């Protein structure tokens, strides 16, 4: 870093990138404005270090805001430097990583700063779906910078000192930071779902390196493949016990147990993340009903239902994978939709968007029904009906309109009402309905399931399916974009 003191901004870059790989761009740029005595203040690099380097040998572009220069505030030249890095990244097809520590717009530059910020927004929009964008928040990220970070594909946030907000907690009527710190990493990761990963500074930088290692460099040139050292035919007897704990199931399926979970703290009944299969990155979405700690003790239980937040979480992830040609694996264990007043406010739209995201995705898509798969909630979870290329089911999976007993009560209401032993009749009719309409075998006979597989064989069967789908090509209608 030719013109940089060892500030926090420069140290973060050094810790993030491969040793001695960083090349600074725009090191001599300073503020251009002279209003409000700004010319008398030193603004080295205009408060942001920009350049490029490598992570495990792969090219990345990076900018790191320097809070020691006017609070890291964004002025005209500050924004112009970041936009310049975006332009280079798009030409070369490499990810952009922003290390955020920013006091907001620079008041002394007013409309010049606003114009620069607007052009930065445009740069991000043009790069969306072309190169991965990552934001990591280490200090303040407020107002317009929060909007900028929200346009990134993945957001990391330091969990003690970092602040992310459009309006500061104390500016909200009836609120203050001690009452509800809406700018905290906990709030932004658990309540809003905006932040994907949290941790201390060192762990965040390490997590970014891991994420970059599994992502394609851009939407056309996939360099996310690695050599597989795991047995492609490895079975796992433990898988059958992980119907509810789908995160553990994904670890069992993945090469060497690798699983990078995304938005782990938000809507935990829906799991999203990346695994590796035969060395290739695969995006995963799964329903979860049980959470276990590292000691193997069950920590939480959830209904096997879709929630509004869970659908939103999965929709963003599926859309990202489709944009960057990452195959999708879905593990299904869902019996319906969450029933509550709050959920009802958004569930129809959220489920509609997830259905659209799956049906619109043209990447290879494999689904495994591990438990229950009822009604339109199952359709939404990448069923054969909305475009899954291959659908497998475990032997005890249940696939149908609704739970067999409930269906029997509706279909045979008059007979049940007249029966002396109502329970026995319900059980009899439910068993018949289950065999004819709600079993994995019944679905397979109708072509809605391609094969019934043993849980232990899931890894090798899924790997084989994705290998077969490697050259998949699928056209979509000629249109500008959908509107769902």
C-alpha positions as CSV (number, residue, x, y, z in Angstrom):
1,X,0.0,0.0,0.0
2,X,2.2,2.7,-1.4
3,X,0.6,5.8,0.2
4,X,-1.1,4.2,3.2
5,X,-0.2,4.4,6.9
6,X,-1.0,1.2,8.8
7,X,-4.6,2.2,9.6
8,X,-7.4,-0.2,10.4
9,X,-8.4,0.0,6.8
10,X,-5.1,-1.1,5.5
11,X,-4.6,-3.8,8.2
12,X,-8.0,-5.3,7.2
13,X,-6.9,-5.6,3.6
14,X,-3.6,-7.2,4.6
15,X,-5.4,-9.7,6.8
16,X,-8.0,-10.5,4.1
17,X,-5.8,-11.0,1.0
18,X,-2.9,-13.4,0.3
19,X,0.3,-12.1,1.6
20,X,1.9,-9.3,-0.5
21,X,-0.8,-9.6,-3.2
22,X,-2.5,-6.2,-2.8
23,X,-2.0,-3.6,-5.4
24,X,-3.4,-0.2,-4.6
25,X,-5.3,1.9,-7.2
26,X,-5.8,5.6,-6.8
27,X,-3.4,6.0,-3.8
28,X,-2.8,9.7,-4.5
29,X,-6.4,10.8,-4.9
30,X,-7.7,13.3,-2.3
31,X,-10.8,15.4,-1.9
32,X,-11.4,17.9,-4.7
33,X,-13.8,20.3,-2.8
34,X,-12.4,23.4,-1.1
35,X,-15.6,24.6,0.5
36,X,-15.8,24.9,4.3
37,X,-12.0,25.0,4.6
38,X,-11.9,21.4,3.4
39,X,-8.7,22.2,1.5
40,X,-6.9,22.8,4.8
41,X,-7.7,19.2,6.1
42,X,-5.6,16.2,5.0
43,X,-7.7,13.7,3.2
44,X,-5.2,10.9,2.2
45,X,-6.8,8.6,-0.4
46,X,-10.0,10.5,0.3
47,X,-10.8,8.1,3.2
48,X,-10.9,4.9,1.2
49,X,-8.2,2.4,0.1
50,X,-9.0,0.8,-3.2
51,X,-7.2,-1.9,-5.3
52,X,-7.0,-5.6,-6.1
53,X,-5.3,-8.7,-4.8
54,X,-5.8,-12.4,-4.5
55,X,-7.6,-14.9,-2.1
56,X,-6.1,-18.4,-2.5
57,X,-4.7,-17.2,-5.8
58,X,-8.0,-15.9,-7.2
59,X,-8.4,-12.3,-8.2
60,X,-10.6,-10.0,-6.1
61,X,-11.2,-6.3,-6.0
62,X,-11.4,-4.6,-2.6
63,X,-12.1,-1.2,-1.0
64,X,-11.6,-0.4,2.6
65,X,-12.9,2.7,4.2
66,X,-10.6,4.6,6.6
67,X,-12.5,6.1,9.6
68,X,-9.4,8.2,10.5
69,X,-10.1,10.4,7.5
70,X,-13.1,12.5,8.1
71,X,-14.8,9.6,9.7
72,X,-14.6,7.6,6.5
73,X,-17.3,9.8,5.1
74,X,-18.2,9.5,1.4
75,X,-17.3,12.4,-0.7
76,X,-17.2,12.9,-4.5
77,X,-13.7,11.3,-5.0
78,X,-14.3,8.6,-2.4
79,X,-17.3,7.4,-4.3
80,X,-15.5,7.8,-7.6
81,X,-12.7,5.5,-6.4
82,X,-15.1,2.8,-5.4
83,X,-17.0,3.1,-8.7
84,X,-13.7,2.7,-10.5
85,X,-13.0,-0.5,-8.7
86,X,-16.4,-1.8,-9.7
87,X,-15.7,-0.9,-13.4
88,X,-12.4,-2.9,-13.2
89,X,-14.1,-5.9,-11.5
90,X,-16.8,-6.1,-14.2
91,X,-14.2,-6.0,-17.0
92,X,-12.0,-8.6,-15.4
93,X,-14.9,-10.7,-14.0
94,X,-13.9,-10.8,-10.3
95,X,-15.7,-10.3,-7.0
96,X,-15.9,-7.0,-5.2
97,X,-15.4,-6.9,-1.4
98,X,-16.2,-3.7,0.6
99,X,-14.8,-3.3,4.1
100,X,-17.1,-0.7,5.6
101,X,-16.4,1.9,8.3
102,X,-18.2,5.0,7.2
103,X,-19.8,8.0,8.9
104,X,-22.1,8.6,5.9
105,X,-22.2,11.3,3.3
106,X,-19.6,14.1,3.6
107,X,-21.7,17.2,4.4
108,X,-19.0,19.6,3.1
109,X,-19.4,18.3,-0.4
110,X,-23.2,18.1,-0.4
111,X,-24.5,17.6,-4.0
112,X,-21.1,16.4,-5.3
113,X,-21.1,13.7,-2.7
114,X,-24.7,12.8,-3.5
115,X,-23.9,12.5,-7.2
116,X,-21.0,10.3,-6.5
117,X,-23.1,8.1,-4.2
118,X,-25.7,7.8,-6.9
119,X,-23.2,6.7,-9.4
120,X,-21.9,4.2,-6.9
121,X,-25.4,2.8,-6.7
122,X,-25.5,2.4,-10.4
123,X,-22.2,0.6,-10.4
124,X,-23.6,-1.9,-7.9
125,X,-26.7,-2.4,-10.0
126,X,-24.7,-3.0,-13.2
127,X,-22.5,-5.5,-11.3
128,X,-25.4,-7.4,-9.8
129,X,-25.6,-10.9,-11.2
130,X,-22.3,-10.4,-13.0
131,X,-19.7,-10.6,-10.2
132,X,-20.3,-11.5,-6.6
133,X,-20.5,-8.5,-4.2
134,X,-19.6,-8.8,-0.6
135,X,-19.9,-6.1,2.2
136,X,-18.2,-6.5,5.6
137,X,-19.2,-3.9,8.2
138,X,-16.6,-3.2,10.9
139,X,-17.7,0.3,12.1
140,X,-20.6,2.5,11.2
141,X,-22.7,1.8,8.2
142,X,-25.6,4.2,8.2
143,X,-28.1,5.9,5.9
144,X,-27.2,5.6,2.2
145,X,-24.2,3.3,3.0
146,X,-26.7,0.9,4.6
147,X,-28.6,0.9,1.3
148,X,-25.4,0.3,-0.6
149,X,-24.5,-2.7,1.6
150,X,-28.0,-4.1,1.3
151,X,-27.4,-4.4,-2.5
152,X,-24.5,-6.7,-1.9
153,X,-25.0,-10.4,-2.3
154,X,-23.6,-11.2,1.1
155,X,-23.2,-9.0,4.2
156,X,-20.8,-9.7,7.1
157,X,-20.9,-7.7,10.3
158,X,-18.6,-7.4,13.4
159,X,-20.8,-8.4,16.3
160,X,-19.6,-6.0,19.0
161,X,-18.9,-2.5,17.7
162,X,-20.3,-2.4,14.2
163,X,-23.5,-0.5,13.5
164,X,-25.9,-0.9,10.5
165,X,-28.9,1.4,10.2
166,X,-30.9,3.6,7.9
167,X,-32.2,5.5,10.9
168,X,-30.2,5.3,14.1
169,X,-32.0,3.6,17.1
170,X,-32.3,6.8,19.0
171,X,-33.9,8.5,16.1
172,X,-36.9,6.1,16.1
173,X,-39.9,7.3,18.0
174,X,-40.3,5.5,21.2
175,X,-37.0,3.7,20.9
176,X,-33.4,4.1,22.0
177,X,-30.3,1.9,21.7
178,X,-30.5,0.4,25.2
179,X,-34.2,-0.6,24.7
180,X,-33.8,-2.1,21.2
181,X,-30.5,-1.6,19.4
182,X,-31.8,-1.8,15.8
183,X,-28.3,-1.0,14.6
184,X,-26.7,-4.1,16.2
185,X,-25.4,-7.2,14.5
186,X,-27.8,-9.3,16.5
187,X,-30.9,-7.3,15.3
188,X,-29.7,-7.2,11.7
189,X,-28.9,-10.9,11.5
190,X,-31.7,-12.4,13.7
191,X,-34.7,-10.0,13.2
192,X,-34.2,-8.4,9.8
193,X,-32.2,-11.1,8.1
194,X,-30.1,-8.5,6.3
195,X,-26.8,-9.7,7.6
196,X,-25.6,-13.2,6.5
197,X,-22.6,-13.7,8.8
198,X,-21.5,-12.3,12.2
199,X,-18.4,-12.6,14.3
200,X,-15.3,-10.8,15.5
201,X,-13.0,-9.1,13.0
202,X,-10.7,-12.0,12.5
203,X,-13.4,-14.6,12.0
204,X,-15.2,-12.3,9.5
205,X,-12.1,-12.0,7.4
206,X,-11.6,-15.8,7.5
207,X,-15.2,-16.4,6.6
208,X,-14.9,-14.1,3.6
209,X,-12.0,-16.1,2.4
210,X,-14.0,-19.3,2.8
211,X,-17.0,-17.8,0.9
212,X,-14.8,-16.5,-2.0
213,X,-13.2,-20.0,-2.3
214,X,-16.6,-21.6,-3.1
215,X,-18.1,-18.9,-5.3
216,X,-17.7,-18.5,-9.1
217,X,-15.6,-15.5,-10.0
218,X,-18.4,-14.2,-12.2
219,X,-21.6,-15.3,-14.0
220,X,-19.7,-16.9,-17.0
221,X,-16.3,-18.1,-15.8
222,X,-16.7,-20.7,-13.0
223,X,-13.5,-21.2,-11.1
224,X,-15.2,-22.7,-8.0
225,X,-14.3,-26.3,-8.6
226,X,-11.8,-28.1,-6.4
227,X,-10.3,-31.5,-6.2
228,X,-12.5,-34.0,-4.3
229,X,-10.6,-36.1,-1.7
230,X,-13.8,-37.7,-0.3
231,X,-15.2,-41.1,-1.5
232,X,-17.9,-40.3,-4.1
233,X,-19.8,-43.5,-3.1
234,X,-19.5,-42.9,0.6
235,X,-22.7,-44.0,2.4
236,X,-24.0,-42.7,5.7
237,X,-26.2,-44.7,8.0
238,X,-26.6,-41.5,10.2
239,X,-28.5,-39.7,7.4
240,X,-31.8,-41.4,8.2
241,X,-31.8,-39.8,11.6
242,X,-31.3,-36.3,10.2
243,X,-34.8,-35.7,8.8
244,X,-35.4,-32.8,11.1
245,X,-31.7,-31.6,11.4
246,X,-31.2,-30.8,7.7
247,X,-28.0,-28.8,8.4
248,X,-26.4,-32.0,9.7
249,X,-27.8,-34.0,6.7
250,X,-26.1,-31.5,4.4
251,X,-22.8,-31.9,6.2
252,X,-23.1,-35.7,5.9
253,X,-23.8,-35.4,2.1
254,X,-21.0,-32.9,1.4
255,X,-17.4,-33.6,0.6
256,X,-15.4,-33.9,3.8
257,X,-18.4,-32.5,5.8
258,X,-18.0,-29.0,4.4
259,X,-21.1,-26.8,4.9
260,X,-21.1,-23.0,4.9
261,X,-24.5,-21.9,6.2
262,X,-25.9,-18.5,5.1
263,X,-28.2,-16.4,7.3
264,X,-27.9,-19.0,10.0
265,X,-29.4,-16.7,12.7
266,X,-32.5,-15.7,10.6
267,X,-35.6,-17.9,10.1
268,X,-33.8,-21.0,11.3
269,X,-36.6,-23.3,10.1
270,X,-35.2,-22.7,6.6
271,X,-31.6,-23.6,5.9
272,X,-29.6,-22.1,3.1
273,X,-25.9,-22.6,2.4
274,X,-23.2,-24.1,0.2
275,X,-21.7,-27.6,0.2
276,X,-19.2,-29.3,-2.2
277,X,-20.1,-32.4,-4.2
278,X,-17.2,-34.0,-6.1
279,X,-15.3,-30.8,-5.7
280,X,-18.1,-28.6,-7.1
281,X,-20.0,-25.9,-5.3
282,X,-23.7,-26.7,-4.8
283,X,-26.3,-24.3,-3.2
284,X,-28.6,-25.9,-0.7
285,X,-32.1,-25.1,0.6
286,X,-33.7,-27.3,3.2
287,X,-36.6,-27.3,5.8
288,X,-35.4,-27.7,9.3
289,X,-37.4,-28.8,12.4
290,X,-34.6,-29.5,14.9
291,X,-31.4,-27.7,15.9
292,X,-28.6,-29.5,17.7
293,X,-25.7,-27.9,19.4
294,X,-22.1,-28.9,19.0
295,X,-22.5,-31.3,22.0
296,X,-25.3,-33.1,20.3
297,X,-28.0,-31.8,22.5
298,X,-31.2,-30.6,20.9
299,X,-31.5,-26.8,21.3
300,X,-34.7,-25.9,19.4
301,X,-37.6,-27.4,17.6
302,X,-39.8,-25.9,14.8
303,X,-42.9,-26.8,12.9
304,X,-42.4,-28.4,9.5
305,X,-44.0,-25.3,7.8
306,X,-43.1,-22.5,5.6
307,X,-42.8,-19.0,7.1
308,X,-42.7,-15.6,5.4
309,X,-39.2,-15.0,6.6
310,X,-38.1,-18.5,5.6
311,X,-39.4,-18.0,2.1
312,X,-37.7,-14.6,1.8
313,X,-34.4,-16.1,2.9
314,X,-34.6,-19.0,0.4
315,X,-35.8,-16.8,-2.4
316,X,-32.7,-14.5,-2.3
317,X,-30.4,-17.5,-2.0
318,X,-32.0,-19.4,-5.0
319,X,-31.9,-16.2,-7.1
320,X,-28.2,-15.8,-6.3
321,X,-27.4,-19.4,-7.2
322,X,-29.3,-19.1,-10.5
323,X,-27.5,-15.9,-11.4
324,X,-24.1,-17.5,-10.9
325,X,-24.9,-20.9,-12.4
326,X,-24.6,-22.7,-9.1
327,X,-26.6,-26.0,-9.0
328,X,-29.3,-26.3,-6.4
329,X,-30.0,-29.2,-4.0
330,X,-33.3,-29.0,-1.9
331,X,-34.1,-31.2,1.1
332,X,-37.9,-31.2,1.7
333,X,-39.7,-31.8,5.0
334,X,-42.8,-29.5,5.0
335,X,-46.5,-30.0,5.7
336,X,-47.9,-26.6,5.1
337,X,-47.7,-22.9,6.0
338,X,-47.2,-21.2,9.3
339,X,-50.6,-20.2,10.7
340,X,-50.5,-16.9,12.5
341,X,-51.8,-13.3,12.1
342,X,-48.2,-12.0,11.6
343,X,-47.3,-14.7,9.0
344,X,-50.6,-14.2,7.1
345,X,-49.5,-10.6,6.4
346,X,-46.8,-11.8,4.0
347,X,-46.8,-15.5,3.5
348,X,-48.8,-15.6,0.2
349,X,-46.4,-13.1,-1.4
350,X,-43.3,-14.6,0.1
351,X,-44.3,-18.2,-1.0
352,X,-45.2,-16.8,-4.4
353,X,-41.7,-15.3,-4.8
354,X,-40.0,-18.5,-3.7
355,X,-42.1,-20.5,-6.1
356,X,-41.2,-18.1,-8.9
357,X,-37.5,-18.2,-8.0
358,X,-37.4,-22.0,-8.2
359,X,-39.5,-22.3,-11.3
360,X,-37.5,-19.5,-13.0
361,X,-34.1,-20.9,-12.1
362,X,-32.5,-22.7,-15.1
363,X,-29.5,-24.3,-13.2
364,X,-29.5,-28.0,-12.5
365,X,-32.0,-28.7,-9.7
366,X,-32.2,-31.8,-7.6
367,X,-34.7,-32.4,-4.8
368,X,-34.7,-35.1,-2.1
369,X,-37.9,-35.6,0.0
370,X,-36.7,-36.7,3.4
371,X,-39.9,-36.4,5.4
372,X,-43.3,-34.9,4.8
373,X,-44.2,-33.1,1.6
374,X,-47.7,-31.9,1.7
375,X,-49.8,-29.6,-0.5
376,X,-48.7,-26.5,-2.2
377,X,-46.0,-25.9,0.4
378,X,-44.3,-28.9,-1.2
379,X,-44.8,-27.6,-4.7
380,X,-43.0,-24.4,-3.6
381,X,-40.0,-26.4,-2.4
382,X,-38.8,-27.2,-5.9
383,X,-41.1,-30.1,-6.7
384,X,-41.1,-31.9,-10.0
385,X,-44.2,-29.9,-10.9
386,X,-42.4,-26.6,-10.9
387,X,-39.2,-27.7,-12.6
388,X,-37.0,-29.9,-10.5
389,X,-34.9,-32.0,-12.9
390,X,-34.5,-35.0,-10.6
391,X,-36.6,-35.8,-7.5
392,X,-35.7,-38.6,-5.0
393,X,-37.6,-39.7,-1.9
394,X,-36.5,-41.6,1.1
395,X,-38.5,-44.8,1.8
396,X,-40.5,-43.3,4.7
397,X,-41.3,-40.0,2.9
398,X,-44.9,-38.9,2.7
399,X,-46.0,-37.0,-0.4
400,X,-49.6,-35.8,-0.9
401,X,-52.3,-33.2,-0.5
402,X,-52.5,-33.4,3.3
403,X,-52.0,-35.6,6.2
404,X,-53.9,-38.9,5.6
405,X,-56.2,-38.7,8.7
406,X,-57.3,-35.2,7.9
407,X,-58.0,-36.2,4.3
408,X,-60.0,-39.2,5.5
409,X,-62.1,-37.1,7.9
410,X,-63.1,-34.8,5.0
411,X,-63.7,-37.5,2.3
412,X,-65.7,-39.8,4.6
413,X,-67.3,-37.3,6.9
414,X,-70.8,-38.8,6.5
415,X,-69.7,-42.4,7.1
416,X,-67.6,-41.4,10.1
417,X,-70.5,-39.6,11.6
418,X,-72.7,-42.7,11.3
419,X,-70.1,-45.2,12.5
420,X,-70.1,-46.7,15.9
421,X,-66.3,-46.9,16.1
422,X,-65.3,-43.6,14.6
423,X,-61.6,-43.9,15.5
424,X,-61.3,-47.3,13.9
425,X,-63.0,-46.1,10.7
426,X,-60.8,-43.1,10.5
427,X,-57.7,-45.2,10.9
428,X,-58.8,-47.6,8.2
429,X,-59.6,-44.9,5.7
430,X,-56.4,-43.0,6.5
431,X,-54.3,-46.1,5.9
432,X,-56.0,-46.7,2.6
433,X,-55.5,-43.0,1.6
434,X,-51.9,-43.1,2.7
435,X,-51.1,-46.2,0.6
436,X,-53.0,-44.9,-2.5
437,X,-52.2,-41.2,-2.5
438,X,-49.7,-40.1,0.1
439,X,-46.7,-42.5,-0.1
440,X,-43.4,-42.1,-1.9
441,X,-44.3,-45.1,-3.9
442,X,-47.7,-43.6,-5.0
443,X,-45.9,-40.5,-6.1
444,X,-43.2,-42.5,-8.0
445,X,-45.9,-44.5,-9.8
446,X,-47.3,-41.2,-11.2
447,X,-43.8,-39.9,-12.2
448,X,-43.6,-37.2,-9.5
449,X,-40.7,-38.9,-7.9
450,X,-37.9,-40.4,-10.1
451,X,-36.6,-42.9,-7.6
452,X,-37.0,-44.0,-4.0
453,X,-33.5,-44.2,-2.5
454,X,-32.1,-45.3,0.9
455,X,-31.1,-42.4,3.0
456,X,-27.6,-43.7,3.3
457,X,-27.1,-43.6,-0.4
458,X,-28.1,-39.9,-0.8
459,X,-24.6,-38.6,-1.4
460,X,-23.7,-40.9,-4.3
461,X,-27.1,-40.6,-5.9
462,X,-27.2,-36.8,-5.7
463,X,-23.6,-36.6,-7.1
464,X,-24.6,-38.8,-10.0
465,X,-27.6,-36.7,-10.7
466,X,-25.6,-33.5,-10.8
467,X,-23.0,-35.1,-13.1
468,X,-25.7,-36.1,-15.5
469,X,-27.1,-32.5,-15.4
470,X,-23.8,-30.8,-15.9
471,X,-24.5,-29.9,-19.5
472,X,-28.1,-28.8,-18.8
473,X,-29.5,-26.1,-21.1
474,X,-32.9,-24.6,-20.7
475,X,-34.4,-21.6,-22.4
476,X,-36.8,-19.1,-20.9
477,X,-39.4,-16.9,-22.6
478,X,-38.0,-13.8,-24.4
479,X,-38.7,-11.1,-21.9
480,X,-37.0,-8.3,-20.1
481,X,-37.6,-9.7,-16.6
482,X,-40.4,-11.2,-14.5
483,X,-42.4,-9.1,-12.1
484,X,-43.1,-11.4,-9.2
